[in-house]
Amino acid sequence: MSDLLHIKDTFYFEVPKQLWRSEKSKREEFPSHFVRNDSGYQDWEALRLYESLGEMKGLEGVPTLESLTEEYAHWRHGKAHHGKPFDRFLEEADSQSWFQEQLALGRFSKQQSEIDKETGEEVGETSDAWRSREASGKTLQEDWRVAKAQAENLEAYYSETPAWGAEKIREYNDHLDGKILIPQPFGKLQNNYQVESGFGISKFMILMLLIAGAIVWAFSRLSKKVENGRPAKGKLWNMFETFLLFIRDEIARPAIGKHDADRFVPLLWTIFLFVLGCNLLGMLPWLGAPTGSFSVTMGLALVTFATVIVAGSIRFGIVGFWKNQVPSMGLPLPLAIPIVPMLFLIEVLGLFIKHAVLGVRLVANMVAGHLVLLAIMGLAVAAAGTSTWFTAAPIAIIGSALFSVLELFVAFLQAYVFTFLSALFIGSAVHHH
């Protein structure tokens, strides 16, 4: 299992290998992105692309196949470019500037091309030289797009190359053991962690939908229980009522004001439950906390930011909301002229920063806790086979248990803090400074 399972998003769910064995017998049964990332397939695709380079009109200075493939093999084994295909190598590698410059010709604007790079002469927008270079650049880009689409052909690869051996199939089955891949009807994966094109459905997306669905289901049932004015009975419903009253009386009304608070309680209540649910998922085996993803927490912060903008604009008008960012100070005109614009810029910048920090602090707190747990559990692994294992193992077990309890507390605390700060920001938007 991955060491960073709880703090990264993936396009699969990971469980112990014994619970989910991959028993594929031929390469055609493996996911397409597994095949496309195989070095044999990438070499085959690189050869097809190289043959296409010689057929492109206007492309000059193509290196030999041997030199290119040697550079490509070295480049794709680097940490920053691991597993990238040949077309990415030509488009990104510093050593392939000859290709990148020619490919970019069709994208030069007329203002950027007043001087011809090759001759040093002026090139006007109506000159024959400009029209010729612009046309060749555009043709080259179109040819390159067609070449890439034609080179990536799994069916041709299956029919033109020998089948994988038993050893490679066993190795790839080992990689897939314990990984429940998520179907991707709307997107194409580059690997198990990145989307190449389209819309990819990730583990955290599914978990967030489950949390949202659970909230809708629970409160749909609760609404039916109280729709006739009857009090909700039961431990679960009483717990929800306690949470709701706490958010209304201890967060919304003190931060927003009694007159306006109740309008925003449903939003704050939903934010609290959603963030809490996402946080608690990180305590369950084989799942992970969606709030450990930067994109999730920034999305939540964006909800608060949008609420601040809309609520403030409704209260004071669009112009009035932005004018309200500067507190009334009663400055004389000579002082107001330089100071007020500077204060406005500072306050607007602060408005954006404090909402960005709202998302950053949540992800930082969630990731930090998991990293500490990972470090403590790593003590036992590091001490395995050494004379200190009998000391390190109890420390790791007891420390992990204690920090798990602390993580449970942090899950509730961070949901409260996120909700409280959201209420403060909304309160500042609907009141005069």
C-alpha positions in Angstrom: 0.0 0.0 0.0 1.1 3.5 -0.7 2.8 5.4 2.2 1.0 8.6 1.3 -2.4 6.9 0.8 -4.3 9.3 3.1 -2.9 12.5 1.8 -3.1 12.2 -2.0 -5.9 11.9 -4.5 -5.8 8.9 -6.9 -7.9 7.3 -9.6 -8.3 4.1 -7.6 -9.1 2.9 -4.1 -6.3 1.0 -2.4 -7.0 -2.0 -0.2 -4.7 -4.7 1.2 -3.4 -6.8 -1.7 -4.9 -10.0 -0.3 -8.4 -8.5 -0.7 -8.1 -7.5 -4.4 -5.8 -9.6 -6.7 -5.2 -8.7 -10.3 -5.2 -11.9 -12.4 -4.9 -10.6 -15.9 -3.4 -13.0 -18.4 -2.6 -10.8 -21.4 -1.7 -7.2 -22.1 -5.0 -6.4 -23.8 -6.7 -6.8 -20.4 -4.7 -4.2 -18.7 -5.9 -0.6 -18.4 -4.9 1.5 -21.5 -2.8 3.9 -19.5 -0.8 1.0 -18.1 0.0 -0.1 -21.6 0.8 3.4 -22.9 3.2 3.9 -20.0 5.1 0.7 -20.8 8.6 1.4 -22.2 8.0 -1.1 -25.0 4.9 0.7 -26.2 6.6 4.1 -25.8 9.6 3.0 -27.9 7.2 1.7 -30.6 5.2 5.0 -30.5 8.5 7.0 -30.7 9.5 5.2 -33.9 6.1 5.9 -35.5 6.4 9.6 -34.5 10.0 9.8 -35.8 8.9 8.5 -39.2 6.2 11.2 -39.2 8.8 13.9 -38.6 10.4 13.3 -42.0 7.0 13.8 -43.7 6.3 17.2 -42.2 6.6 20.1 -44.5 8.8 22.9 -43.3 10.5 20.9 -40.6 14.3 21.1 -40.8 17.3 19.8 -38.8 15.8 16.5 -37.7 18.5 14.6 -35.7 19.2 10.9 -36.4 16.9 8.3 -34.9 19.7 6.9 -32.8 20.6 10.2 -31.1 17.0 11.1 -30.5 16.0 7.8 -29.0 19.1 7.8 -26.8 18.3 11.3 -25.5 14.7 10.3 -25.0 15.6 7.2 -23.0 17.7 9.3 -20.6 15.1 12.1 -20.4 12.1 9.9 -19.5 14.0 8.1 -16.8 14.5 11.4 -14.9 12.3 12.0 -11.9 10.6 15.1 -13.4 9.8 13.3 -16.7 9.3 9.7 -15.6 7.3 7.8 -18.1 6.4 10.7 -20.4 5.9 9.8 -24.1 8.1 10.8 -27.0 5.9 13.7 -28.1 6.2 15.3 -24.7 10.0 14.9 -25.0 10.1 16.8 -28.3 7.8 19.6 -26.9 9.4 20.0 -23.5 13.1 18.9 -23.5 15.6 21.8 -23.6 17.7 19.9 -26.0 14.9 19.9 -28.6 14.7 23.6 -29.1 15.1 23.0 -32.9 11.7 21.4 -32.9 10.0 23.7 -30.4 11.0 26.9 -32.3 9.7 25.7 -35.6 6.5 24.4 -34.1 5.9 27.8 -32.5 6.2 29.8 -35.7 2.5 29.8 -36.4 1.8 31.2 -33.0 4.0 34.3 -33.3 2.0 37.5 -33.4 2.8 40.2 -36.0 4.1 42.4 -33.2 6.5 39.7 -32.1 7.9 39.2 -35.5 9.0 42.6 -36.6 12.6 41.2 -37.0 13.2 38.0 -38.7 15.4 35.8 -36.4 17.3 34.1 -39.3 18.1 37.1 -41.5 17.9 40.0 -39.0 15.7 41.9 -41.6 12.4 43.6 -40.8 9.4 41.5 -41.6 6.2 43.4 -42.1 2.8 41.9 -41.7 2.2 41.9 -45.4 5.6 40.7 -46.5 6.1 37.4 -48.4 8.6 36.3 -45.8 6.1 36.7 -42.9 3.3 35.0 -44.8 5.5 32.1 -45.8 6.8 31.5 -42.2 3.4 31.9 -40.7 1.8 29.5 -43.1 4.6 26.9 -42.7 4.3 27.2 -38.9 0.6 26.6 -39.0 0.9 23.7 -41.3 3.6 22.2 -39.1 1.3 22.4 -36.0 -1.5 20.8 -37.9 0.7 18.0 -39.1 2.1 17.4 -35.6 -1.4 17.1 -34.1 -2.3 14.6 -36.8 1.0 12.6 -36.3 0.4 12.4 -32.6 -3.2 11.1 -33.0 -2.1 8.5 -35.6 1.0 7.3 -33.6 -1.0 6.5 -30.5 -2.8 3.4 -31.6 -3.2 0.6 -29.2 -4.9 -1.7 -31.7 -1.9 -1.3 -34.1 0.5 -1.9 -31.2 -1.3 -5.1 -30.3 -1.3 -6.4 -33.8 2.3 -5.4 -34.8 4.3 -6.4 -31.7 4.8 -9.7 -29.9 2.7 -10.4 -26.8 4.1 -9.6 -23.4 5.9 -12.4 -21.6 4.7 -14.0 -18.5 7.3 -12.2 -16.4 6.1 -8.7 -17.5 2.4 -9.7 -17.0 3.2 -10.9 -13.5 5.0 -7.7 -12.7 2.1 -5.5 -13.9 -0.4 -7.7 -12.0 1.7 -7.1 -8.9 1.4 -3.3 -9.5 -2.4 -3.7 -9.7 -2.8 -5.9 -6.7 -4.9 -4.0 -4.1 -5.9 -1.2 -6.5 -9.6 -1.0 -7.3 -9.5 1.2 -10.5 -12.3 3.8 -10.9 -13.9 3.6 -14.4 -13.3 6.7 -16.4 -16.1 7.2 -19.0 -15.4 10.9 -19.4 -11.6 11.2 -19.4 -8.4 9.6 -20.5 -5.7 8.9 -17.8 -2.0 9.6 -18.1 -1.4 7.4 -15.1 -3.1 6.5 -11.8 -2.7 10.1 -10.5 -3.0 12.4 -13.5 -5.6 13.1 -16.3 -4.4 13.4 -19.8 -7.6 14.7 -21.3 -11.3 15.0 -20.5 -12.8 14.8 -17.0 -11.3 12.2 -14.6 -13.3 10.8 -11.7 -11.0 10.5 -8.7 -11.2 8.8 -5.3 -11.8 12.1 -3.4 -14.7 13.1 -5.8 -16.5 9.8 -5.0 -15.9 10.3 -1.3 -17.2 13.9 -1.4 -20.3 12.7 -3.2 -20.8 10.1 -0.5 -20.6 12.7 2.2 -22.9 15.0 0.4 -25.4 12.2 -0.2 -25.2 11.1 3.4 -26.0 14.7 4.5 -29.0 15.0 2.1 -30.3 11.5 3.2 -30.0 12.2 6.9 -31.7 15.6 6.8 -34.4 14.5 4.4 -35.4 11.9 7.0 -35.1 14.5 9.8 -37.3 17.0 7.9 -40.1 14.4 7.5 -39.9 13.7 11.3 -40.4 17.4 12.2 -42.6 18.7 9.3 -45.7 18.7 11.4 -44.0 20.6 14.2 -43.2 17.4 16.2 -39.9 17.4 18.1 -37.3 15.0 16.7 -36.6 12.1 19.0 -33.6 9.8 19.1 -30.0 10.0 20.0 -28.8 10.7 16.4 -31.4 13.5 15.8 -30.7 15.1 19.2 -27.0 15.1 18.4 -27.7 16.9 15.1 -29.9 19.4 16.9 -27.2 20.1 19.5 -24.7 20.8 16.7 -27.1 23.0 14.9 -27.9 25.1 18.0 -24.2 25.4 18.7 -23.5 26.7 15.2 -26.4 29.1 15.4 -25.8 30.4 18.9 -22.1 30.2 19.2 -20.8 30.9 15.7 -23.4 32.5 13.4 -25.0 35.0 15.7 -21.9 36.3 17.5 -20.0 36.6 14.2 -22.7 37.9 11.8 -25.2 39.5 14.2 -28.6 38.2 15.5 -30.5 40.1 12.8 -28.7 38.5 9.8 -27.3 35.3 11.2 -30.3 33.0 10.7 -30.2 33.5 7.0 -26.7 32.1 6.8 -27.1 29.2 9.3 -28.1 26.6 6.6 -24.9 27.4 4.7 -22.6 27.3 7.7 -24.4 24.2 9.0 -23.7 22.5 5.6 -20.1 23.6 5.5 -19.5 22.3 9.0 -21.0 18.9 8.3 -19.3 18.5 4.9 -15.8 19.5 6.2 -16.3 17.3 9.3 -17.4 14.3 7.2 -14.4 14.8 4.8 -12.0 15.1 7.8 -13.4 12.0 9.5 -12.9 9.9 6.3 -9.2 10.3 6.9 -9.6 8.2 10.0 -11.0 5.2 8.1 -8.7 2.5 6.6 -8.2 2.6 2.8 -10.1 5.9 2.2 -8.4 9.2 3.0 -9.5 12.7 3.8 -10.6 14.8 0.8 -9.7 17.9 2.8 -6.1 16.7 2.5 -6.3 17.9 -1.1 -5.5 21.5 -1.9 -8.1 21.7 -4.7 -10.8 20.5 -2.3 -10.0 23.1 0.4 -9.6 25.9 -2.1 -13.0 25.0 -3.5 -14.6 25.2 -0.1 -12.9 28.6 0.5 -14.3 29.7 -2.9 -17.8 29.0 -1.6 -17.2 31.3 1.3 -15.6 33.9 -0.9 -18.6 33.8 -3.3 -21.0 34.1 -0.4 -19.1 37.2 0.9 -19.3 38.9 -2.5 -22.9 38.1 -3.2 -24.2 38.9 0.3 -22.2 42.1 0.5 -23.4 43.2 -3.0 -27.0 42.5 -2.1 -26.7 44.5 1.1 -24.8 47.5 -0.2 -25.0 47.2 -4.0 -22.1 46.1 -6.2 -20.3 49.5 -6.0 -21.2 50.0 -2.3 -19.7 46.6 -1.4 -16.3 47.5 -2.8 -16.6 51.0 -1.3 -17.3 49.4 2.1 -13.9 47.7 2.0 -12.4 51.1 3.1 -13.4 52.1 6.6 -14.8 55.6 7.1 -12.1 57.7 8.7 -13.3 61.3 8.0 -10.0 62.3 6.5 -9.6 65.8 5.0 -9.5 65.8 1.2 -5.7 66.4 0.8 -5.0 63.3 2.9 -7.9 61.2 1.5 -6.7 61.5 -2.1 -3.5 59.5 -1.6 -4.5 57.4 1.4 -8.0 56.1 0.4 -6.8 54.4 -2.9 -3.9 52.8 -1.1 -6.2 51.5 1.6 -8.6 50.2 -1.0 -5.9 48.2 -2.7 -4.6 46.8 0.6 -8.1 45.9 1.7 -9.1 44.2 -1.6 -5.8 42.3 -1.6 -6.5 41.3 2.0 -9.9 40.1 1.0 -8.5 37.7 -1.5 -5.6 36.6 0.7 -7.7 35.8 3.8 -10.0 33.5 1.7 -7.0 31.8 0.1 -5.5 31.3 3.6 -8.8 29.8 4.7 -8.2 26.9 2.3 -4.5 26.7 2.9 -4.7 26.4 6.7 -7.3 23.5 6.4 -5.2 21.4 4.1 -2.0 22.2 6.0 -3.5 21.0 9.3 -5.0 17.8 7.8 -1.8 16.9 5.9 0.4 17.6 8.9 -1.4 15.2 11.2 -1.2 12.4 8.7 2.5 13.0 8.1 3.1 12.8 11.9 1.3 9.5 12.0 3.3 8.3 9.0 6.6 9.2 10.7 5.6 7.5 14.0 4.6 4.3 12.2 7.8 4.4 10.2 9.7 3.9 13.4 8.7 0.3 13.6 9.5 -0.3 10.0 12.9 1.4 10.3 13.7 -0.7 13.4 12.7 -4.0 11.9 15.5 -6.5 11.9 17.6 -4.5 14.4 18.2 -4.9 18.1 16.0 -1.8 18.9 12.8 -3.3 17.5 11.4 -4.3 20.9 11.7 -0.6 22.0 10.6 1.0 18.7 7.5 -1.2 18.2 5.7 -0.3 21.4 6.5 3.4 20.9 5.1 3.3 17.4 1.9 1.5 18.5 1.2 3.6 21.5 2.2 6.8 19.7 0.0 6.0 16.7 -3.0 5.3 18.9 -2.5 8.6 20.8 -2.0 10.6 17.7 -5.1 9.0 16.1 -7.2 10.2 19.0 -5.6 13.7 18.5 -6.5 13.5 14.8 -10.1 12.7 15.7 -10.1 15.9 17.8 -8.4 17.9 15.0 -11.1 16.7 12.6 -13.8 18.4 14.7 -11.7 21.4 15.5 -10.8 22.2 11.9 -14.4 21.9 10.9 -15.3 24.3 13.6 -12.5 26.8 12.8 -13.3 26.7 9.0 -17.0 27.4 9.8 -16.2 30.1 12.4 -13.9 32.0 10.0 -16.4 31.7 7.2 -19.0 33.3 9.5 -16.6 36.1 10.4 -15.9 36.9 6.8 -19.6 36.9 5.9 -20.3 39.1 8.9 -17.7 41.6 7.8 -19.3 41.7 4.3 -22.8 42.5 5.5 -21.9 45.2 8.0 -20.3 48.6 7.5 -16.7 48.8 8.5 
